[in-house]
Amino acid sequence: MSKETFLFFLVVGAASLALWVSLRFPRFGPSTLVKAFMHVAATFCVGFALAPAMSLATGAGVFLAVFAVALPALTYMFLAGIWLLRTAQASFPR
């Protein structure tokens, strides 16, 4: 399997986990748009820290870094996006 294929499935898996968490725990997450935007801002910080953290992993630590650092970070990024969309939708009058 090439690196690109593995990365594709890692990202799809993280998005699937985020969607599952969002659907399984619908009350979990921010209740206001400000808090949702704060989570999105936090994901930018996580994203900027992710690349240097992953470049430090070598040898057998790469496997641990991918599944203990990258997968949760990507899942949180997708989850924050889902929370933002859900909170924005809830803020519109019906």
Secondary structure, 3 states (H helix, E strand, C coil): CCHHHHHHHHHHHHHHHHHHHHHHCCCCCCCCHHHHHHHHHHHHHHHHHHHHHHHCCCCCHHHHHHHHHHHHHHHHHHHHHHHHHHHHHHHCCC
